């Protein structure tokens, strides 16, 4: 049985009044949802409140959930909208950069840096992080969103296609182009090391 099937069974149990089933869904996804929200708010305590609000909204709307998308994809959309609405209500603008530095891309030189924790390598790591972040910032929104959903949030290509309302082939192309742009930006740094 797939993860999506398990989630759908839990949703159906919740729709029949089984609160324990909703607790299982919350426990399963609370850390991922909290991480998504924290990227927008950059305040862990505030993100916890917004995550709680997200799951409250999800619970209230669960009667309308038909399973057209995976449960995580559905609750992810609620989390992003709740975080953005929270920022607007606070008089703050949602960030244009969806990728936190710590959550940046995995790169080919990473294992080399872990092996030799020298001051030079730490400086190189920081430089690579800055360049990855800058490369992601410079991407068009559709590429930035696709790469963030894949690399930071860990969504499948199918889930990304649902979130972005586009074909899987388009998702693959966007992720490929985003990775290519990031690679071009950091390749000189890795070849110098």
BELCORZI-V123715 format. One record per residue. N is the residue number from 1. RES is the residue in three letters. PHI is phi in whole degrees, 0 to 359 (999 if undefined). OMEGA is omega in whole degrees, -180 to 180 (999 if undefined). D_LAST is the distance of its C-alpha to the last C-alpha in Angstrom with 2 decimals. Layout:
N RES PHI OMEGA D_LAST
N RES PHI OMEGA D_LAST
//
This chain:
1 UNK 999 -177 46.26
2 UNK 284 178 43.26
3 UNK 300 180 41.78
4 UNK 297 178 43.35
5 UNK 295 178 46.73
6 UNK 298 179 46.54
7 UNK 300 -179 45.78
8 UNK 297 177 48.64
9 UNK 296 177 51.02
10 UNK 297 179 50.08
11 UNK 300 180 50.64
12 UNK 297 176 54.02
13 UNK 296 178 54.95
14 UNK 297 -180 54.12
15 UNK 298 176 56.22
16 UNK 269 175 59.07
17 UNK 103 -179 58.78
18 UNK 273 -178 56.57
19 UNK 294 -179 54.60
20 UNK 298 179 52.84
21 UNK 294 178 51.17
22 UNK 292 176 49.68
23 UNK 302 178 48.43
24 UNK 296 178 46.57
25 UNK 296 179 44.92
26 UNK 297 -180 43.95
27 UNK 299 -178 42.49
28 UNK 294 -172 40.56
29 UNK 246 -173 38.93
30 UNK 299 -178 39.14
31 UNK 289 178 35.55
32 UNK 294 180 34.11
33 UNK 293 178 36.57
34 UNK 299 179 35.88
35 UNK 296 178 32.12
36 UNK 299 -177 33.00
37 UNK 294 -179 35.40
38 UNK 297 176 33.18
39 UNK 297 180 30.63
40 UNK 278 -171 33.50
41 UNK 262 -178 35.04
42 UNK 54 177 32.30
43 UNK 214 -171 35.10
44 UNK 300 -179 35.51
45 UNK 296 178 39.25
46 UNK 295 179 39.97
47 UNK 297 178 38.00
48 UNK 298 178 40.14
49 UNK 297 -179 43.28
50 UNK 290 176 42.16
51 UNK 296 178 41.20
52 UNK 298 177 44.69
53 UNK 297 178 46.16
54 UNK 301 -179 44.21
55 UNK 291 175 45.69
56 UNK 295 177 49.09
57 UNK 297 179 48.97
58 UNK 298 -179 47.84
59 UNK 299 -179 50.75
60 UNK 296 -177 53.22
61 UNK 267 -173 52.06
62 UNK 298 177 51.77
63 UNK 298 -180 55.28
64 UNK 267 -179 54.09
65 UNK 287 -176 51.07
66 UNK 254 180 51.93
67 UNK 86 178 48.83
68 UNK 296 175 47.84
69 UNK 233 176 44.26
70 UNK 294 -180 42.57
71 UNK 303 -179 43.51
72 UNK 298 179 39.93
73 UNK 300 -180 39.55
74 UNK 296 -178 42.86
75 UNK 288 175 42.12
76 UNK 300 179 38.62
77 UNK 298 178 40.44
78 UNK 297 -179 42.86
79 UNK 298 -179 40.08
80 UNK 298 -180 38.31
81 UNK 295 179 41.69
82 UNK 294 179 42.80
83 UNK 296 179 39.67
84 UNK 296 178 40.08
85 UNK 298 179 43.81
86 UNK 298 179 43.22
87 UNK 298 180 40.98
88 UNK 297 179 43.60
89 UNK 297 179 46.37
90 UNK 275 -178 44.55
91 UNK 77 -180 44.33
92 UNK 247 179 40.55
93 UNK 268 175 38.71
94 UNK 299 -179 36.60
95 UNK 294 176 32.88
96 UNK 273 -179 31.51
97 UNK 258 -179 28.15
98 UNK 271 -174 28.66
99 UNK 245 174 25.22
100 UNK 284 -177 24.49
101 UNK 304 -178 20.95
102 UNK 295 -179 21.17
103 UNK 262 -175 22.41
104 UNK 299 -174 19.75
105 UNK 299 170 18.52
106 UNK 278 -178 16.89
107 UNK 234 -174 13.62
108 UNK 300 -176 12.12
109 UNK 276 -175 9.03
110 UNK 301 -177 11.66
111 UNK 294 177 12.67
112 UNK 296 -178 9.45
113 UNK 290 -180 9.69
114 UNK 291 -178 13.38
115 UNK 289 -176 13.24
116 UNK 231 -178 11.75
117 UNK 276 179 13.34
118 UNK 259 176 12.34
119 UNK 302 180 12.97
120 UNK 296 180 9.45
121 UNK 292 176 8.45
122 UNK 295 176 11.77
123 UNK 297 178 11.17
124 UNK 297 179 8.14
125 UNK 301 180 10.63
126 UNK 296 178 13.35
127 UNK 296 178 11.84
128 UNK 295 178 11.34
129 UNK 302 180 14.88
130 UNK 299 -179 16.28
131 UNK 291 177 15.10
132 UNK 297 180 16.45
133 UNK 299 179 19.59
134 UNK 297 179 20.04
135 UNK 296 179 19.68
136 UNK 293 178 22.23
137 UNK 302 -176 24.44
138 UNK 278 -180 24.63
139 UNK 292 170 25.74
140 UNK 301 -173 29.47
141 UNK 305 -177 31.29
142 UNK 293 177 32.07
143 UNK 287 -179 28.45
144 UNK 298 180 27.35
145 UNK 295 -178 30.25
146 UNK 299 -177 29.63
147 UNK 291 178 25.95
148 UNK 293 179 26.92
149 UNK 299 -178 29.85
150 UNK 282 -170 27.82
151 UNK 274 -178 24.61
152 UNK 266 -176 26.03
153 UNK 271 176 29.65
154 UNK 73 179 29.27
155 UNK 286 175 32.14
156 UNK 284 177 32.97
157 UNK 300 180 33.23
158 UNK 297 179 36.99
159 UNK 295 179 36.90
160 UNK 297 178 34.68
161 UNK 300 178 37.19
162 UNK 293 -178 39.96
163 UNK 298 -175 38.34
164 UNK 268 180 37.49
165 UNK 52 179 40.76
166 UNK 212 179 39.31
167 UNK 293 180 39.12
168 UNK 300 179 36.44
169 UNK 301 178 35.39
170 UNK 293 178 34.69
171 UNK 300 -180 32.61
172 UNK 301 180 30.51
173 UNK 296 -179 30.07
174 UNK 295 180 29.11
175 UNK 293 178 26.49
176 UNK 300 -179 25.05
177 UNK 296 179 25.00
178 UNK 294 179 23.44
179 UNK 297 179 20.59
180 UNK 298 180 20.11
181 UNK 296 179 20.02
182 UNK 292 179 17.48
183 UNK 300 178 15.22
184 UNK 301 -177 15.63
185 UNK 288 -174 14.69
186 UNK 261 -179 11.36
187 UNK 306 179 10.26
188 UNK 300 180 8.94
189 UNK 292 -178 6.73
190 UNK 286 -179 5.39
191 UNK 285 178 5.52
192 UNK 281 -173 3.81
193 UNK 278 999 0.00
//
